């Protein structure tokens, strides 16, 4: 799901893009069931027509990343983790194909008398937890049921500038906000260098035009967040 490739010769990569269907939307119980290859972006595009959303939006690449991939990585970077936690916190049930070829279902769906997914727990051990953050090594996720939420009536955003290397201060600010009961959807800490680059030339053109602007690029960025992209374009020298 995450675009990785095996480091050995015996690994398997499965392309799940065609498993991208929405199976069922339970508006009464606020649970959606989908095939694991659908992206977080496509699912939320569908849900917005019903004034619903997934809460946590999966990984930072959630617009294109697959639901199954987010579950496989305990993803949080796509937004919403301050309010809802990792995307696996919203997991209700899974359908998984094991390496043996057996197909299992977790949560309430493990009970043959259950007509629809409604609870992750209550049928013995939490088998779903084995497949959360497993990077796909324990089985192939084919179907996912998630708790969903009504879209808020409005949202407001605020940006604060802090002195460089003051991440501890930003964490204290966040703790104080939560202690006061303020409902925060998400918080993102960004280096000032990254903000400057995004403001001046945009992030997506940045990676494409890295060679042409490398002479003016702040060397601190090259040596930290951007070094792997820089090396990929220009080599380590």
Backbone as CSV, one residue per row, in Angstrom:
resi,resn,N_x,N_y,N_z,CA_x,CA_y,CA_z,C_x,C_y,C_z
1,UNK,0.816,-1.202,0.000,0.000,0.000,0.000,0.855,1.260,0.000
2,UNK,2.000,1.226,0.690,2.744,2.457,0.900,3.780,2.762,-0.148
3,UNK,3.880,1.970,-1.209,4.844,2.236,-2.256,6.214,1.644,-1.988
4,UNK,6.371,0.906,-0.904,7.668,0.308,-0.599,7.898,-0.926,-1.455
5,UNK,9.146,-1.356,-1.525,9.461,-2.569,-2.257,10.286,-3.493,-1.375
6,UNK,10.167,-4.804,-1.557,10.928,-5.739,-0.724,12.427,-5.553,-0.905
7,UNK,13.182,-5.724,0.184,14.629,-5.576,0.094,15.306,-6.879,-0.301
8,UNK,14.572,-7.984,-0.256,15.122,-9.273,-0.659,14.553,-9.733,-1.987
9,UNK,14.803,-10.994,-2.313,14.341,-11.539,-3.596,13.026,-12.297,-3.481
10,UNK,12.537,-12.516,-2.280,11.363,-13.377,-2.117,10.113,-12.610,-1.686
11,UNK,10.167,-11.293,-1.751,9.015,-10.507,-1.323,7.943,-10.420,-2.402
12,UNK,6.761,-9.982,-2.008,5.631,-9.839,-2.926,5.046,-8.438,-2.765
13,UNK,4.808,-7.794,-3.883,4.127,-6.503,-3.883,2.787,-6.682,-4.589
14,UNK,1.712,-6.299,-3.911,0.374,-6.414,-4.481,-0.167,-5.030,-4.813
15,UNK,-0.665,-4.878,-6.013,-1.298,-3.635,-6.430,-2.785,-3.737,-6.097
16,UNK,-3.235,-2.913,-5.142,-4.616,-3.002,-4.649,-5.524,-1.922,-5.247
17,UNK,-5.033,-1.196,-6.236,-5.791,-0.036,-6.721,-7.174,-0.382,-7.245
18,UNK,-7.350,-1.573,-7.792,-8.663,-1.915,-8.350,-9.663,-2.346,-7.285
19,UNK,-9.178,-2.592,-6.065,-10.090,-2.875,-4.949,-10.446,-1.546,-4.295
20,UNK,-11.243,-0.749,-5.000,-11.474,0.637,-4.597,-12.957,0.984,-4.456
21,UNK,-13.767,-0.020,-4.145,-15.208,0.200,-4.080,-15.686,0.511,-2.662
22,UNK,-16.716,1.346,-2.576,-17.398,1.589,-1.304,-18.523,0.558,-1.191
23,UNK,-18.445,-0.290,-0.202,-19.363,-1.419,-0.075,-20.665,-1.008,0.590
24,UNK,-20.549,-0.244,1.680,-21.775,0.118,2.401,-21.533,1.354,3.252
25,UNK,-22.531,2.227,3.290,-22.521,3.379,4.196,-23.697,3.241,5.151
26,UNK,-23.397,3.034,6.417,-24.414,2.913,7.458,-24.544,4.270,8.137
27,UNK,-25.463,5.089,7.643,-25.612,6.437,8.172,-26.204,6.452,9.575
28,UNK,-26.945,5.423,9.915,-27.555,5.380,11.249,-26.505,5.148,12.327
29,UNK,-25.598,4.200,12.065,-24.559,3.866,13.043,-23.223,4.532,12.747
30,UNK,-23.172,5.339,11.662,-21.969,6.064,11.275,-20.774,5.129,11.091
31,UNK,-20.966,4.142,10.219,-19.902,3.204,9.876,-19.885,3.028,8.361
32,UNK,-18.701,3.126,7.773,-18.564,2.910,6.337,-17.668,1.695,6.111
33,UNK,-18.037,0.871,5.134,-17.265,-0.322,4.781,-16.784,-0.175,3.346
34,UNK,-15.486,-0.357,3.160,-14.883,-0.143,1.837,-13.889,-1.246,1.534
35,UNK,-13.551,-1.358,0.243,-12.417,-2.190,-0.128,-11.136,-1.453,0.233
36,UNK,-10.123,-2.207,0.604,-8.938,-1.608,1.227,-8.080,-0.794,0.267
37,UNK,-8.322,-0.897,-1.029,-7.504,-0.162,-1.986,-7.994,1.239,-2.290
38,UNK,-9.148,1.636,-1.789,-9.643,2.987,-2.041,-8.812,3.988,-1.243
39,UNK,-8.628,5.178,-1.788,-7.816,6.175,-1.099,-8.641,6.925,-0.063
40,UNK,-7.952,7.512,0.900,-8.619,8.343,1.903,-9.292,9.537,1.236
41,UNK,-8.639,10.074,0.201,-9.212,11.208,-0.501,-10.520,10.868,-1.190
42,UNK,-10.545,9.738,-1.905,-11.764,9.325,-2.616,-12.890,9.001,-1.640
43,UNK,-12.547,8.358,-0.544,-13.578,8.022,0.440,-14.178,9.293,1.032
44,UNK,-13.341,10.251,1.398,-13.862,11.476,1.994,-14.595,12.339,0.973
45,UNK,-14.203,12.244,-0.284,-14.947,12.938,-1.336,-16.378,12.394,-1.410
46,UNK,-16.503,11.076,-1.268,-17.822,10.442,-1.260,-18.615,10.827,-0.010
47,UNK,-17.950,10.765,1.146,-18.644,11.025,2.410,-19.117,12.473,2.536
48,UNK,-18.393,13.395,1.889,-18.760,14.802,2.051,-20.139,15.087,1.483
49,UNK,-20.616,14.249,0.552,-21.961,14.435,0.010,-23.037,14.139,1.057
50,UNK,-22.624,13.458,2.125,-23.549,13.138,3.217,-23.200,13.922,4.488
51,UNK,-22.341,14.947,4.321,-21.878,15.754,5.452,-21.199,14.894,6.507
52,UNK,-20.400,13.936,6.048,-19.646,13.052,6.927,-18.170,13.075,6.530
53,UNK,-17.324,12.583,7.412,-15.903,12.417,7.080,-15.282,11.394,8.014
54,UNK,-14.027,11.015,7.716,-13.409,9.916,8.457,-12.745,10.344,9.755
55,UNK,-12.791,11.629,10.110,-12.078,12.054,11.313,-10.610,12.169,11.008
56,UNK,-9.815,11.200,11.394,-8.416,11.141,10.965,-8.392,10.848,9.474
57,UNK,-7.557,11.597,8.750,-7.514,11.480,7.294,-6.400,10.562,6.803
58,UNK,-5.901,9.690,7.666,-4.860,8.767,7.243,-3.493,9.410,7.246
59,UNK,-2.597,8.987,6.360,-1.230,9.525,6.331,-1.177,10.898,5.672
60,UNK,0.012,11.490,5.672,0.177,12.784,5.039,-0.136,12.771,3.564
61,UNK,-0.013,11.616,2.947,-0.345,11.459,1.527,-1.757,10.918,1.364
62,UNK,-2.633,11.266,2.312,-3.963,10.665,2.369,-4.833,10.880,1.156
63,UNK,-4.583,11.933,0.375,-5.386,12.145,-0.819,-5.236,10.989,-1.800
64,UNK,-4.083,10.351,-1.799,-3.832,9.248,-2.736,-3.524,7.934,-2.044
65,UNK,-3.161,7.959,-0.755,-2.803,6.730,-0.045,-4.044,5.881,0.208
66,UNK,-3.849,4.576,0.228,-4.962,3.644,0.395,-5.362,3.501,1.862
67,UNK,-6.637,3.193,2.057,-7.152,2.947,3.405,-6.382,1.819,4.075
68,UNK,-6.176,0.733,3.343,-5.450,-0.406,3.910,-4.038,-0.048,4.307
69,UNK,-3.401,0.830,3.525,-2.044,1.266,3.857,-2.014,2.082,5.129
70,UNK,-3.039,2.939,5.315,-3.103,3.721,6.546,-3.247,2.841,7.772
71,UNK,-4.106,1.814,7.665,-4.276,0.875,8.778,-2.978,0.114,9.030
72,UNK,-2.261,-0.198,7.977,-1.015,-0.960,8.104,0.105,-0.165,8.755
73,UNK,-0.066,1.156,8.851,1.003,2.007,9.383,0.574,2.843,10.585
74,UNK,-0.615,2.630,11.121,-1.113,3.487,12.212,-1.021,4.957,11.809
75,UNK,-1.435,5.294,10.623,-1.172,6.619,10.068,-1.878,7.734,10.831
76,UNK,-1.195,8.888,10.904,-1.742,10.058,11.591,-1.548,11.357,10.812
77,UNK,-0.675,11.381,9.820,-0.196,12.647,9.254,-1.163,13.389,8.365
78,UNK,-2.283,12.790,7.992,-3.184,13.448,7.059,-4.122,14.457,7.679
79,UNK,-4.082,14.575,9.004,-4.953,15.518,9.695,-5.967,14.808,10.567
80,UNK,-6.312,15.434,11.681,-7.334,14.897,12.568,-6.829,14.092,13.735
81,UNK,-5.510,13.861,13.813,-5.022,12.962,14.862,-5.110,13.592,16.248
82,UNK,-5.060,14.927,16.343,-5.168,15.561,17.654,-6.540,15.306,18.271
83,UNK,-7.551,15.193,17.448,-8.917,14.986,17.925,-9.295,13.512,17.974
84,UNK,-8.890,12.750,16.938,-9.368,11.374,16.800,-8.292,10.316,17.030
85,UNK,-7.034,10.710,17.140,-5.967,9.734,17.258,-5.601,9.157,15.903
86,UNK,-4.841,8.080,15.897,-4.456,7.429,14.646,-5.683,6.863,13.946
87,UNK,-5.557,6.644,12.634,-6.710,6.139,11.879,-7.169,4.774,12.376
88,UNK,-6.270,4.029,12.993,-6.649,2.719,13.525,-7.562,2.827,14.741
89,UNK,-7.612,3.995,15.373,-8.550,4.199,16.480,-9.991,4.131,16.010
90,UNK,-10.210,4.380,14.721,-11.556,4.382,14.164,-11.939,3.035,13.549
91,UNK,-11.019,2.084,13.593,-11.258,0.793,12.953,-12.357,0.012,13.677
92,UNK,-13.305,-0.508,12.897,-14.387,-1.324,13.440,-14.162,-2.797,13.114
93,UNK,-13.829,-3.106,11.865,-13.583,-4.502,11.503,-12.731,-4.571,10.246
94,UNK,-12.123,-5.725,10.059,-11.282,-5.994,8.891,-11.667,-7.331,8.272
95,UNK,-11.479,-7.417,6.963,-11.425,-8.700,6.278,-9.993,-8.854,5.793
96,UNK,-9.379,-9.982,6.142,-7.958,-10.189,5.857,-7.755,-11.556,5.223
97,UNK,-6.932,-11.598,4.180,-6.503,-12.863,3.587,-5.163,-13.227,4.207
98,UNK,-5.109,-14.325,4.925,-3.886,-14.756,5.592,-2.918,-15.400,4.603
99,UNK,-1.639,-15.531,4.970,-0.679,-16.202,4.086,-1.076,-17.630,3.717
100,UNK,-1.899,-18.247,4.535,-2.365,-19.611,4.247,-3.464,-19.640,3.190
101,UNK,-4.002,-18.454,2.877,-5.127,-18.381,1.957,-6.467,-18.298,2.656
102,UNK,-6.468,-18.506,3.979,-7.713,-18.388,4.747,-8.161,-16.929,4.807
103,UNK,-9.460,-16.722,4.817,-10.038,-15.387,4.919,-10.718,-15.264,6.275
104,UNK,-10.335,-14.250,7.035,-10.936,-14.047,8.350,-11.541,-12.649,8.429
105,UNK,-12.483,-12.482,9.339,-13.038,-11.175,9.646,-12.870,-10.922,11.128
106,UNK,-12.699,-9.662,11.495,-12.453,-9.314,12.895,-13.612,-8.500,13.451
107,UNK,-13.573,-8.299,14.771,-14.618,-7.521,15.429,-15.950,-8.250,15.412
108,UNK,-17.018,-7.494,15.357,-18.360,-8.086,15.379,-18.601,-8.995,14.187
109,UNK,-17.858,-8.761,13.100,-18.046,-9.589,11.907,-17.488,-11.000,12.073
110,UNK,-16.717,-11.226,13.136,-16.241,-12.578,13.414,-17.376,-13.480,13.888
111,UNK,-18.453,-12.879,14.314,-19.641,-13.619,14.753,-20.525,-13.883,13.532
112,UNK,-20.784,-15.122,13.234,-21.544,-15.475,12.033,-22.973,-14.963,12.072
113,UNK,-23.453,-14.599,13.255,-24.823,-14.102,13.373,-24.908,-12.579,13.222
114,UNK,-23.758,-11.929,13.104,-23.746,-10.473,12.956,-24.037,-10.100,11.507
115,UNK,-25.027,-9.252,11.289,-25.423,-8.886,9.935,-24.585,-7.739,9.373
116,UNK,-23.987,-6.943,10.252,-23.198,-5.802,9.791,-22.161,-5.457,10.861
117,UNK,-21.072,-4.807,10.476,-20.048,-4.438,11.464,-20.535,-3.311,12.361
118,UNK,-20.345,-3.459,13.654,-20.775,-2.402,14.570,-19.829,-2.215,15.742
119,UNK,-18.886,-3.168,15.968,-18.020,-3.055,17.139,-16.727,-3.818,16.891
120,UNK,-15.612,-3.193,17.233,-14.311,-3.854,17.087,-14.068,-4.878,18.184
121,UNK,-14.624,-4.648,19.356,-14.357,-5.493,20.513,-15.605,-6.295,20.895
122,UNK,-15.432,-7.234,21.794,-16.577,-7.952,22.324,-16.665,-9.404,21.905
123,UNK,-15.795,-9.861,20.997,-15.807,-11.264,20.569,-14.475,-11.931,20.907
124,UNK,-14.046,-11.765,22.129,-12.775,-12.349,22.524,-11.629,-11.396,22.255
125,UNK,-10.419,-11.910,22.033,-9.250,-11.055,21.805,-9.439,-10.151,20.588
126,UNK,-8.785,-9.002,20.621,-8.863,-8.030,19.533,-7.947,-8.473,18.389
127,UNK,-8.467,-9.306,17.508,-7.655,-9.798,16.394,-7.277,-8.680,15.442
128,UNK,-8.100,-7.653,15.339,-7.791,-6.549,14.421,-6.467,-5.897,14.777
129,UNK,-6.144,-5.884,16.082,-4.898,-5.258,16.505,-3.658,-5.905,15.916
130,UNK,-3.753,-7.181,15.568,-2.611,-7.865,14.958,-2.261,-7.281,13.597
131,UNK,-3.244,-6.700,12.923,-3.047,-6.221,11.566,-2.933,-4.700,11.484
132,UNK,-2.967,-4.045,12.649,-2.764,-2.597,12.692,-1.275,-2.309,12.878
133,UNK,-0.690,-1.603,11.949,0.732,-1.316,12.033,1.621,-2.483,11.663
134,UNK,1.068,-3.494,11.010,1.863,-4.685,10.670,2.593,-4.550,9.341
135,UNK,2.386,-3.440,8.640,2.988,-3.224,7.320,2.629,-4.315,6.321
136,UNK,1.518,-4.993,6.572,1.031,-5.987,5.629,1.664,-7.360,5.736
137,UNK,2.532,-7.577,6.714,3.258,-8.843,6.757,2.413,-9.999,7.293
138,UNK,1.330,-9.717,8.021,0.518,-10.781,8.598,-0.655,-11.184,7.711
139,UNK,-0.920,-10.399,6.687,-2.029,-10.723,5.807,-2.381,-9.546,4.915
140,UNK,-3.205,-9.813,3.923,-3.623,-8.773,2.976,-5.001,-8.267,3.385
141,UNK,-5.086,-6.999,3.701,-6.363,-6.396,4.076,-7.179,-6.170,2.807
142,UNK,-8.359,-6.715,2.766,-9.204,-6.578,1.576,-10.459,-5.751,1.831
143,UNK,-10.908,-5.697,3.079,-12.117,-4.937,3.410,-11.934,-4.278,4.766
144,UNK,-12.345,-3.014,4.860,-12.156,-2.236,6.083,-13.461,-1.531,6.441
145,UNK,-13.838,-1.605,7.707,-14.982,-0.832,8.213,-14.463,0.187,9.217
146,UNK,-14.882,1.437,9.035,-14.406,2.535,9.873,-15.563,3.290,10.500
147,UNK,-15.338,3.756,11.727,-16.258,4.711,12.331,-16.082,6.050,11.636
148,UNK,-17.169,6.719,11.288,-17.099,8.022,10.646,-17.849,9.041,11.486
149,UNK,-17.752,10.322,11.109,-18.254,11.386,11.970,-18.945,12.469,11.140
150,UNK,-19.905,13.163,11.738,-20.524,14.309,11.052,-19.500,15.424,10.852
151,UNK,-19.541,16.055,9.707,-18.659,17.186,9.466,-19.048,18.342,10.384
152,UNK,-18.062,19.051,10.942,-18.392,20.202,11.790,-19.043,21.307,10.971
153,UNK,-19.814,22.138,11.637,-20.516,23.221,10.952,-19.553,24.278,10.443
154,UNK,-18.426,24.431,11.131,-17.433,25.398,10.676,-16.073,24.973,11.224
155,UNK,-15.027,25.562,10.669,-13.664,25.305,11.137,-12.875,26.610,11.061
156,UNK,-11.963,26.811,11.988,-11.098,27.986,12.002,-9.650,27.527,12.131
157,UNK,-8.737,28.309,11.563,-7.326,27.934,11.531,-6.482,29.091,12.047
158,UNK,-5.393,28.762,12.694,-4.501,29.786,13.244,-3.061,29.334,13.102
159,UNK,-2.184,30.272,12.747,-0.760,29.981,12.611,0.017,30.812,13.611
160,UNK,0.959,30.190,14.310,1.820,30.871,15.263,3.271,30.709,14.842
161,UNK,4.033,31.768,14.990,5.464,31.690,14.711,6.216,31.606,16.028
162,UNK,7.039,30.564,16.167,7.816,30.357,17.380,9.301,30.444,17.051
163,UNK,10.127,30.751,18.049,11.578,30.751,17.803,12.054,29.392,17.328
164,UNK,13.098,29.389,16.530,13.646,28.139,16.010,14.004,27.187,17.155
165,UNK,13.789,25.908,16.910,14.121,24.839,17.853,13.312,24.936,19.152
166,UNK,12.097,25.464,19.069,11.256,25.569,20.266,10.093,24.578,20.189
167,UNK,10.385,23.340,19.823,9.330,22.336,19.726,8.719,22.032,21.093
168,UNK,9.539,22.132,22.151,9.029,21.875,23.495,7.950,22.895,23.847
169,UNK,8.179,24.151,23.465,7.187,25.193,23.735,5.892,24.897,22.986
170,UNK,6.015,24.488,21.731,4.810,24.189,20.945,4.036,23.035,21.563
171,UNK,4.737,22.047,22.107,4.065,20.922,22.762,3.332,21.390,24.022
172,UNK,3.944,22.298,24.784,3.297,22.830,25.981,2.049,23.624,25.616
173,UNK,2.134,24.400,24.537,0.968,25.159,24.088,-0.185,24.216,23.775
174,UNK,0.136,23.121,23.054,-0.892,22.153,22.686,-1.508,21.521,23.931
175,UNK,-0.676,21.169,24.902,-1.191,20.567,26.130,-2.123,21.521,26.871
176,UNK,-1.752,22.792,26.927,-2.589,23.777,27.620,-3.930,23.949,26.913
177,UNK,-3.904,23.956,25.576,-5.144,24.077,24.818,-6.075,22.904,25.116
178,UNK,-5.529,21.689,25.134,-6.349,20.508,25.380,-6.860,20.482,26.819
179,UNK,-6.025,20.932,27.766,-6.444,20.956,29.171,-7.601,21.911,29.404
180,UNK,-7.719,22.931,28.570,-8.808,23.893,28.677,-10.074,23.399,27.980
181,UNK,-10.015,22.209,27.392,-11.191,21.632,26.758,-11.492,22.181,25.372
182,UNK,-10.536,22.870,24.776,-10.731,23.398,23.426,-10.600,22.260,22.424
183,UNK,-11.571,22.145,21.550,-11.635,21.028,20.608,-10.730,21.300,19.408
184,UNK,-9.527,20.741,19.431,-8.549,20.947,18.357,-8.569,19.747,17.416
185,UNK,-8.711,20.027,16.129,-8.747,18.946,15.145,-7.352,18.420,14.828
186,UNK,-6.418,19.324,14.594,-5.074,18.890,14.249,-4.087,20.023,14.497
187,UNK,-2.852,19.655,14.725,-1.763,20.614,14.908,-0.584,20.148,14.075
188,UNK,0.037,21.072,13.386,1.213,20.721,12.586,2.358,21.678,12.919
189,UNK,3.507,21.107,13.245,4.708,21.896,13.490,5.560,21.851,12.229
190,UNK,5.895,23.009,11.687,6.679,23.074,10.453,7.892,23.961,10.671
191,UNK,9.033,23.530,10.149,10.245,24.336,10.212,10.051,25.620,9.416
192,UNK,10.607,26.711,9.919,10.446,27.998,9.240,11.037,27.970,7.830
193,UNK,12.093,27.181,7.656,12.710,27.091,6.330,11.739,26.457,5.348
194,UNK,11.055,25.420,5.797,10.091,24.741,4.935,8.925,25.658,4.582
195,UNK,8.481,26.446,5.555,7.399,27.395,5.301,7.830,28.446,4.287
196,UNK,9.071,28.917,4.412,9.555,29.949,3.489,9.605,29.417,2.067
197,UNK,10.120,28.201,1.912,10.209,27.615,0.579,8.819,27.428,-0.014
198,UNK,7.894,26.911,0.798,6.533,26.714,0.308,5.855,28.017,-0.069
199,UNK,6.148,29.080,0.687,5.518,30.374,0.416,6.080,31.007,-0.851
200,UNK,7.378,30.824,-1.080,8.027,31.508,-2.192,7.838,30.803,-3.523
201,UNK,7.955,29.483,-3.520,7.915,28.789,-4.813,6.953,27.611,-4.854
202,UNK,6.276,27.324,-3.725,5.352,26.199,-3.712,6.087,24.890,-3.505
203,UNK,5.417,23.921,-2.876,6.091,22.672,-2.536,6.257,21.735,-3.722
204,UNK,5.243,21.620,-4.573,5.342,20.651,-5.653,6.344,21.085,-6.726
205,UNK,6.348,22.359,-7.140,7.405,22.776,-8.066,8.790,22.660,-7.442
206,UNK,8.838,22.756,-6.100,10.130,22.724,-5.422,10.926,21.468,-5.773
207,UNK,10.300,20.322,-5.675,11.043,19.092,-5.916,11.441,18.966,-7.390
208,UNK,10.612,19.474,-8.285,10.927,19.371,-9.709,12.044,20.324,-10.107
209,UNK,12.109,21.488,-9.462,13.068,22.512,-9.848,14.223,22.638,-8.869
210,UNK,14.472,21.569,-8.118,15.476,21.640,-7.069,16.856,21.992,-7.619
211,UNK,17.202,21.441,-8.791,18.529,21.709,-9.344,18.712,23.191,-9.651
212,UNK,17.670,23.817,-10.163,17.793,25.204,-10.593,17.866,26.181,-9.435
213,UNK,17.381,25.778,-8.244,17.375,26.723,-7.124,18.351,26.323,-6.026
214,UNK,19.132,25.283,-6.251,19.968,24.777,-5.160,21.006,25.805,-4.694
215,UNK,21.387,26.737,-5.574,22.375,27.724,-5.178,21.821,28.707,-4.154
216,UNK,20.521,28.937,-4.188,19.907,29.889,-3.259,19.218,29.203,-2.090
217,UNK,19.204,27.884,-2.079,18.505,27.145,-1.030,19.281,27.195,0.274
218,UNK,18.585,27.436,1.354,19.213,27.480,2.670,19.891,26.146,2.949
219,UNK,21.200,26.131,3.210,21.908,24.852,3.421,21.396,24.069,4.609
220,UNK,20.773,24.747,5.577,20.235,24.030,6.748,19.107,23.095,6.343
221,UNK,18.359,23.505,5.330,17.283,22.635,4.859,17.851,21.418,4.141
222,UNK,18.874,21.652,3.320,19.493,20.553,2.581,20.042,19.503,3.536
223,UNK,20.588,19.954,4.667,21.210,19.033,5.612,20.204,18.392,6.558
224,UNK,18.944,18.805,6.508,17.954,18.221,7.419,16.825,17.584,6.648
225,UNK,15.665,18.252,6.571,14.477,17.648,6.000,14.624,17.327,4.514
226,UNK,15.367,18.174,3.785,15.382,18.004,2.341,16.554,17.218,1.794
227,UNK,17.389,16.640,2.659,18.629,16.069,2.152,18.417,14.862,1.245
228,UNK,17.418,14.020,1.547,17.235,12.825,0.734,16.723,13.190,-0.657
229,UNK,15.829,14.190,-0.723,15.358,14.656,-2.021,16.489,15.334,-2.784
230,UNK,17.314,16.086,-2.057,18.440,16.777,-2.683,19.448,15.770,-3.230
231,UNK,19.759,14.745,-2.427,20.693,13.717,-2.888,20.149,12.993,-4.111
232,UNK,18.829,12.729,-4.105,18.232,12.035,-5.241,18.367,12.811,-6.530
233,UNK,18.328,14.145,-6.468,18.433,14.976,-7.651,19.871,15.261,-8.043
234,UNK,20.748,15.437,-7.030,22.076,15.969,-7.309,23.231,15.074,-6.858
235,UNK,22.932,13.990,-6.130,24.008,13.198,-5.561,24.451,13.794,-4.240
236,UNK,25.170,13.023,-3.421,25.547,13.476,-2.088,26.529,14.645,-2.117
237,UNK,27.266,14.803,-3.198,28.242,15.891,-3.268,27.571,17.205,-3.663
